[in-house]
Amino acid sequence: MDASEHVHETVSAVYQAESRRVLATLIRLLGDFDVAEEALHDAFRAALEQWPRDGVPASPRAWLVSAGRFKAIDGLRRRARFDALDETSAAETIGVVDDAAWADPESVEDDQLRLIFTCCHPALTPDAQVALTLREVCGLTTEEIAHAFLTPAPTLAQRIVRAKNKIRDAGIPYQVPEPAELPERLDAVLRVIYLVFNEGYAASAGEAVTRHDLSGEAIRLGRLVAELLPHPEAFGLLALMLLHESRRVARTSPSGDLILLDEQDRSLWDRESIAEGSRLVERALSSPGYGPYGVQAAISAVHAQAESAASTDWAEIVGLYDLLQRADPSPVIQLNRAVAVAMRDSAEAGLVLIDGILNRGELRDYRLAHAARADMCRRLGRVPEALASYQRALALTRQGPERRFLERRIAELSAPT
């Protein structure tokens, strides 16, 4: 490999490792997403031209930020938008670390955190928050995001454009919230990360149970937030994702069919992820200010640490769900608690709770509620009710492996005895 090829490989590696951090700083310096993205690409083009000749700089990220900033200023000046900026030609200064951009190292290190909070600002719709975070913070292409969420690429692109325009027109500040605002704003950030993870861990549609690209990206984001903003709920969410992801390989058969938790081969579970997740649970729950993510992670840790399905401590899980209900009294949490009660006490006890939830109409169109009811009825030998609930769950399910699982259950119950 000659020197030029080596530098090109270096530029590629720097792009993978540093491009999102460079972009975050350029957004702060230039105040515009689109201008910053163009500047990012201009900076890497300049690196491909200059590094083979001049050598790789000691601080590639600082060089790229400086190059991108001056390229952008030069382009904006040519378009007569920033006449008041300094008159030094950008071409003359590319390759020189810009002290104005790099004078505040703490500010630079916080740029990614600023970008995450900006992308997850409450003025944006939840769909826009997810799309913008994946695009700007994670660097996924519009096509990749559209494919992951089964949205036409033009629709997704328009959503991102509208979000950027909203940030500009509404003057949404590019900053980490003040301490008084932080709990509410952090919740929005964690919610976006968890939405991305859930779509990867249990795809809402398609022919795969999991989408490792999305769940892996959510875990990377979770690590970033926990590193930049150590908070019990950031640790709790990261723990929850790691513990769930530890079971990914065991959740499907070689043919892609769904395998339920109590039937999984636990030797396939990722013990390193379980150990890390368990440590994070302890860290989260030992700190004041822990919340629903920390408790959910504790529930997942009980499952992960059980040697077999039969040895699972269902009494502890029900107790944790009682604690979780007080923090997050949602019908989905109530449904999960009902399933745990069924395992601790009896299918009859669980069915009573599930029927109460369904009768209130809160989860009428939630496929997992009907699937859980069907399973309780099947265990109790109430075949006609089980079949009706399985059929209702099937009608609400778009994911291929889940549909096949429900169809097998229906076939088993419909077979002549």
PLY file of the C-alpha trace (Angstrom):
ply
format ascii 1.0
element vertex 417
property float x
property float y
property float z
element edge 416
property int vertex1
property int vertex2
end_header
0.00 0.00 0.00
1.47 3.37 -1.00
1.34 6.50 1.18
-1.67 7.93 -0.67
-3.73 4.79 -0.14
-2.74 4.74 3.53
-3.92 8.35 3.97
-7.20 7.57 2.22
-7.76 4.69 4.66
-6.92 7.05 7.51
-9.45 9.62 6.28
-12.08 6.88 6.06
-11.31 5.73 9.60
-11.43 9.30 10.91
-14.79 9.78 9.18
-16.22 6.71 10.93
-14.86 7.74 14.33
-15.17 11.52 14.29
-17.64 12.76 11.67
-20.64 13.05 14.00
-18.58 14.96 16.59
-17.18 17.25 13.90
-20.72 17.88 12.64
-21.99 18.68 16.14
-19.29 21.32 16.60
-19.87 22.77 13.13
-23.59 23.13 13.89
-22.68 25.14 17.00
-20.24 27.34 15.10
-22.35 27.88 11.98
-25.85 27.80 13.49
-27.44 25.86 10.63
-27.83 22.10 10.08
-27.62 22.17 6.29
-24.67 24.58 6.16
-22.85 22.44 8.74
-23.48 19.23 6.80
-22.12 20.79 3.61
-19.12 22.09 5.57
-18.50 18.60 6.97
-18.30 17.09 3.50
-16.14 19.98 2.25
-13.74 19.41 5.15
-13.31 15.73 4.36
-12.83 16.51 0.67
-10.10 18.97 1.70
-8.52 16.25 3.88
-8.40 13.85 0.93
-6.64 16.53 -1.11
-4.23 17.90 1.50
-3.34 15.08 3.91
-1.55 12.96 1.26
0.61 16.03 0.52
1.00 17.60 3.97
0.57 14.60 6.26
-2.15 13.71 8.72
-2.49 16.48 11.35
-1.86 15.77 15.01
-5.50 16.51 15.83
-7.62 15.42 12.84
-10.90 16.50 14.46
-9.64 20.02 15.18
-8.29 20.30 11.63
-11.61 19.16 10.15
-13.64 21.59 12.25
-11.37 24.45 11.20
-11.46 23.43 7.55
-15.22 23.02 7.57
-15.79 26.35 9.28
-13.59 28.30 6.87
-15.04 26.53 3.84
-18.52 27.46 5.02
-17.58 31.08 5.73
-15.98 31.37 2.31
-19.06 29.95 0.61
-21.43 32.16 2.58
-19.30 35.22 1.83
-19.43 34.43 -1.86
-23.19 34.35 -1.62
-23.06 37.76 0.11
-24.73 36.58 3.28
-22.00 37.30 5.79
-20.18 40.40 4.58
-19.23 41.32 8.13
-17.13 38.20 8.68
-13.35 38.56 8.63
-11.86 39.13 5.21
-9.21 36.41 5.41
-9.60 33.98 2.54
-10.70 30.57 3.73
-8.41 28.97 1.18
-5.41 30.55 2.93
-6.32 29.22 6.36
-7.47 25.68 5.72
-5.22 23.26 7.57
-4.58 25.69 10.43
-6.37 24.83 13.66
-8.91 27.58 14.31
-8.34 28.84 17.84
-11.75 30.51 17.87
-13.41 27.17 17.21
-11.22 25.23 19.59
-10.57 27.68 22.43
-13.15 26.10 24.74
-12.46 22.33 24.95
-15.33 21.82 27.39
-17.72 23.41 24.93
-16.43 21.18 22.15
-16.90 18.05 24.24
-20.49 19.10 25.00
-21.39 19.65 21.34
-22.82 16.17 20.81
-24.92 16.49 23.94
-26.22 19.85 22.69
-27.08 18.26 19.36
-29.00 15.40 21.00
-31.09 17.81 23.07
-31.75 19.97 20.02
-32.91 17.01 17.94
-35.17 15.88 20.80
-36.63 19.31 21.58
-40.31 19.11 22.70
-41.30 21.62 20.01
-40.69 18.83 17.46
-43.11 15.94 16.94
-41.99 12.53 18.29
-41.56 11.18 14.74
-39.41 14.18 13.82
-37.31 13.75 16.97
-36.53 10.15 16.09
-35.79 10.88 12.43
-33.60 13.90 13.15
-31.64 12.11 15.89
-30.91 9.12 13.65
-29.91 11.40 10.79
-27.79 14.00 12.59
-26.48 12.29 15.71
-26.12 8.75 14.36
-25.37 9.55 10.73
-27.87 7.11 9.20
-28.97 7.99 5.69
-32.52 9.05 4.96
-33.03 5.78 3.06
-31.79 3.69 6.01
-34.15 5.43 8.43
-37.07 5.16 6.03
-36.43 1.43 5.56
-36.18 0.83 9.30
-39.53 2.49 10.03
-41.32 1.37 6.84
-41.80 4.99 5.75
-41.39 6.18 2.16
-38.02 7.91 1.79
-39.54 11.16 0.42
-41.91 11.33 3.42
-39.02 10.79 5.82
-36.91 13.41 4.03
-39.73 15.96 4.29
-40.07 15.19 8.00
-36.38 15.94 8.54
-36.53 19.15 6.50
-39.56 20.36 8.47
-37.78 19.60 11.74
-34.71 21.60 10.71
-36.90 24.49 9.57
-38.75 24.39 12.89
-35.47 24.59 14.80
-34.37 27.58 12.71
-37.68 29.45 12.56
-38.59 28.93 16.21
-35.10 29.87 17.37
-34.71 26.60 19.28
-31.46 27.05 21.24
-28.56 24.73 20.55
-27.71 24.05 24.18
-27.97 21.67 27.08
-31.04 22.64 29.14
-30.70 24.51 32.40
-30.73 22.30 35.52
-34.39 23.10 36.24
-35.40 21.95 32.73
-33.13 18.94 32.59
-35.39 16.17 34.02
-38.21 16.82 31.54
-35.87 17.30 28.60
-33.74 14.27 29.48
-36.90 12.16 29.49
-37.55 13.16 25.86
-34.00 12.18 24.87
-34.24 8.81 26.61
-37.67 8.19 25.11
-36.32 8.74 21.59
-33.42 6.36 22.23
-35.80 3.73 23.63
-38.13 4.09 20.64
-35.20 3.42 18.33
-34.14 0.44 20.45
-37.61 -1.07 20.55
-37.95 -0.95 16.78
-34.64 -2.82 16.59
-35.36 -5.28 19.41
-38.91 -6.13 18.32
-39.52 -4.87 14.80
-43.10 -3.69 14.35
-43.36 -5.25 10.89
-41.42 -7.19 8.30
-39.81 -10.62 8.18
-37.30 -10.26 11.02
-37.92 -10.32 14.77
-35.00 -8.01 15.40
-33.11 -5.23 13.61
-29.63 -5.32 15.12
-28.56 -2.21 13.23
-31.18 -0.14 15.08
-30.82 -1.74 18.51
-27.04 -1.43 18.23
-27.32 2.24 17.27
-29.66 2.90 20.21
-27.16 1.28 22.60
-24.38 3.44 21.14
-26.54 6.52 21.68
-27.37 5.37 25.21
-23.67 4.99 26.00
-23.00 8.46 24.64
-25.70 10.07 26.79
-24.64 8.17 29.92
-21.03 9.25 29.34
-21.82 12.88 28.61
-24.59 13.24 31.21
-24.24 10.74 34.08
-27.77 10.37 35.42
-29.51 7.39 37.07
-32.11 7.12 34.30
-29.43 7.26 31.59
-27.69 4.35 33.34
-31.05 2.61 33.76
-31.94 2.85 30.07
-28.51 1.67 28.97
-28.78 -1.28 31.38
-32.26 -2.13 30.11
-31.12 -2.13 26.48
-28.02 -4.23 27.19
-30.02 -6.81 29.15
-32.66 -7.10 26.44
-30.06 -7.23 23.68
-28.18 -9.99 25.52
-31.00 -12.39 24.50
-31.15 -11.37 20.83
-29.46 -14.44 19.33
-31.69 -16.82 21.32
-34.95 -15.11 20.35
-35.20 -16.67 16.89
-34.65 -20.11 15.41
-32.21 -20.68 12.51
-35.23 -20.38 10.20
-36.17 -17.00 11.72
-39.10 -18.14 13.83
-39.89 -16.54 17.19
-38.77 -18.33 20.38
-40.45 -17.25 23.62
-38.42 -16.37 26.70
-39.17 -19.56 28.64
-38.12 -21.72 25.65
-34.86 -19.95 24.80
-31.46 -21.62 24.97
-29.89 -19.56 27.76
-26.40 -20.70 26.85
-26.74 -18.37 23.84
-27.32 -15.32 26.01
-24.49 -12.77 26.00
-23.03 -13.01 29.50
-20.81 -9.94 29.09
-23.83 -7.76 28.28
-25.71 -9.27 31.23
-22.81 -8.53 33.58
-22.46 -4.96 32.34
-26.22 -4.39 32.44
-26.45 -5.77 35.98
-23.67 -3.44 37.17
-25.47 -0.49 35.61
-28.73 -1.51 37.33
-26.99 -1.42 40.69
-25.47 1.95 39.86
-28.82 3.36 38.74
-30.85 2.10 41.71
-28.25 3.16 44.26
-28.50 6.79 43.12
-31.21 9.26 44.10
-33.41 10.14 41.17
-33.76 6.73 39.56
-37.00 6.15 37.71
-38.92 3.80 35.39
-35.96 2.82 33.22
-33.95 1.72 36.22
-36.84 -0.38 37.56
-37.51 -1.94 34.16
-33.82 -2.78 33.94
-34.00 -4.42 37.38
-36.88 -6.61 36.12
-34.86 -7.58 33.06
-31.88 -8.38 35.30
-33.97 -10.85 37.32
-34.84 -12.67 34.08
-31.24 -12.54 32.85
-29.75 -13.89 36.07
-32.18 -16.84 36.38
-30.49 -20.12 35.41
-33.74 -21.43 33.93
-37.28 -20.29 33.27
-38.48 -22.41 36.21
-36.06 -20.74 38.63
-37.17 -17.18 37.77
-38.06 -15.20 40.91
-41.56 -14.13 39.88
-42.35 -12.76 43.33
-39.49 -10.27 42.99
-40.63 -9.37 39.49
-44.19 -8.68 40.66
-42.79 -6.53 43.46
-40.72 -4.54 40.98
-43.79 -4.09 38.76
-45.66 -2.75 41.79
-42.87 -0.20 42.21
-42.90 0.57 38.50
-46.67 1.12 38.46
-46.28 3.87 41.03
-43.73 5.64 38.83
-45.40 4.91 35.48
-49.02 3.78 35.83
-49.51 2.89 32.16
-51.80 0.11 30.89
-48.83 -1.65 29.24
-47.05 -1.82 32.60
-50.28 -3.18 34.11
-50.41 -5.82 31.38
-46.82 -6.90 32.01
-47.54 -7.09 35.74
-50.60 -9.24 35.03
-48.43 -11.72 33.12
-45.98 -11.81 36.04
-48.86 -12.40 38.49
-50.00 -15.30 36.31
-46.55 -16.84 36.60
-46.35 -16.24 40.35
-49.91 -17.24 41.27
-51.99 -18.77 38.49
-53.20 -18.25 34.94
-56.66 -17.56 36.37
-55.32 -14.67 38.48
-53.52 -13.23 35.48
-56.57 -13.56 33.24
-58.74 -11.60 35.67
-56.27 -8.72 35.56
-55.92 -8.81 31.77
-59.71 -8.86 31.27
-59.98 -5.83 33.54
-57.47 -3.93 31.39
-59.15 -4.92 28.12
-62.62 -4.12 29.45
-61.47 -0.56 30.11
-60.68 -0.31 26.39
-57.15 1.00 26.94
-55.39 -1.80 25.04
-58.20 -2.82 22.71
-55.93 -2.63 19.64
-52.70 -3.78 21.30
-51.74 -7.14 19.85
-49.69 -8.27 22.86
-52.65 -7.83 25.21
-54.77 -10.22 23.13
-51.85 -12.63 22.74
-51.35 -12.66 26.52
-55.08 -13.28 27.09
-54.99 -16.09 24.55
-52.09 -17.73 26.36
-53.90 -17.57 29.71
-57.02 -19.14 28.19
-54.93 -21.84 26.48
-53.27 -22.74 29.78
-56.70 -22.92 31.44
-58.13 -25.15 28.70
-60.63 -22.52 27.55
-60.04 -23.30 23.90
-62.80 -21.23 22.18
-61.75 -18.10 24.10
-58.08 -18.79 23.39
-58.78 -19.16 19.66
-60.77 -15.92 19.55
-57.98 -14.00 21.30
-55.28 -15.51 19.10
-57.30 -14.53 16.02
-57.64 -10.97 17.33
-53.89 -10.78 18.03
-53.15 -12.13 14.55
-55.34 -9.49 12.93
-53.30 -6.78 14.69
-49.84 -8.23 13.94
-47.70 -7.12 10.97
-44.42 -8.86 11.81
-43.86 -12.11 9.90
-42.35 -14.29 12.68
-45.01 -13.18 15.18
-47.74 -13.98 12.67
-46.31 -17.46 12.09
-46.13 -18.07 15.84
-49.78 -17.10 16.31
-50.82 -19.19 13.32
-49.09 -22.24 14.86
-50.91 -21.70 18.13
-54.24 -21.45 16.28
-53.47 -24.60 14.30
-52.54 -26.52 17.47
-55.78 -25.51 19.21
-57.88 -26.18 16.12
-56.47 -29.67 15.52
-58.89 -32.53 16.27
-58.19 -34.24 19.58
0 1
1 2
2 3
3 4
4 5
5 6
6 7
7 8
8 9
9 10
10 11
11 12
12 13
13 14
14 15
15 16
16 17
17 18
18 19
19 20
20 21
21 22
22 23
23 24
24 25
25 26
26 27
27 28
28 29
29 30
30 31
31 32
32 33
33 34
34 35
35 36
36 37
37 38
38 39
39 40
40 41
41 42
42 43
43 44
44 45
45 46
46 47
47 48
48 49
49 50
50 51
51 52
52 53
53 54
54 55
55 56
56 57
57 58
58 59
59 60
60 61
61 62
62 63
63 64
64 65
65 66
66 67
67 68
68 69
69 70
70 71
71 72
72 73
73 74
74 75
75 76
76 77
77 78
78 79
79 80
80 81
81 82
82 83
83 84
84 85
85 86
86 87
87 88
88 89
89 90
90 91
91 92
92 93
93 94
94 95
95 96
96 97
97 98
98 99
99 100
100 101
101 102
102 103
103 104
104 105
105 106
106 107
107 108
108 109
109 110
110 111
111 112
112 113
113 114
114 115
115 116
116 117
117 118
118 119
119 120
120 121
121 122
122 123
123 124
124 125
125 126
126 127
127 128
128 129
129 130
130 131
131 132
132 133
133 134
134 135
135 136
136 137
137 138
138 139
139 140
140 141
141 142
142 143
143 144
144 145
145 146
146 147
147 148
148 149
149 150
150 151
151 152
152 153
153 154
154 155
155 156
156 157
157 158
158 159
159 160
160 161
161 162
162 163
163 164
164 165
165 166
166 167
167 168
168 169
169 170
170 171
171 172
172 173
173 174
174 175
175 176
176 177
177 178
178 179
179 180
180 181
181 182
182 183
183 184
184 185
185 186
186 187
187 188
188 189
189 190
190 191
191 192
192 193
193 194
194 195
195 196
196 197
197 198
198 199
199 200
200 201
201 202
202 203
203 204
204 205
205 206
206 207
207 208
208 209
209 210
210 211
211 212
212 213
213 214
214 215
215 216
216 217
217 218
218 219
219 220
220 221
221 222
222 223
223 224
224 225
225 226
226 227
227 228
228 229
229 230
230 231
231 232
232 233
233 234
234 235
235 236
236 237
237 238
238 239
239 240
240 241
241 242
242 243
243 244
244 245
245 246
246 247
247 248
248 249
249 250
250 251
251 252
252 253
253 254
254 255
255 256
256 257
257 258
258 259
259 260
260 261
261 262
262 263
263 264
264 265
265 266
266 267
267 268
268 269
269 270
270 271
271 272
272 273
273 274
274 275
275 276
276 277
277 278
278 279
279 280
280 281
281 282
282 283
283 284
284 285
285 286
286 287
287 288
288 289
289 290
290 291
291 292
292 293
293 294
294 295
295 296
296 297
297 298
298 299
299 300
300 301
301 302
302 303
303 304
304 305
305 306
306 307
307 308
308 309
309 310
310 311
311 312
312 313
313 314
314 315
315 316
316 317
317 318
318 319
319 320
320 321
321 322
322 323
323 324
324 325
325 326
326 327
327 328
328 329
329 330
330 331
331 332
332 333
333 334
334 335
335 336
336 337
337 338
338 339
339 340
340 341
341 342
342 343
343 344
344 345
345 346
346 347
347 348
348 349
349 350
350 351
351 352
352 353
353 354
354 355
355 356
356 357
357 358
358 359
359 360
360 361
361 362
362 363
363 364
364 365
365 366
366 367
367 368
368 369
369 370
370 371
371 372
372 373
373 374
374 375
375 376
376 377
377 378
378 379
379 380
380 381
381 382
382 383
383 384
384 385
385 386
386 387
387 388
388 389
389 390
390 391
391 392
392 393
393 394
394 395
395 396
396 397
397 398
398 399
399 400
400 401
401 402
402 403
403 404
404 405
405 406
406 407
407 408
408 409
409 410
410 411
411 412
412 413
413 414
414 415
415 416
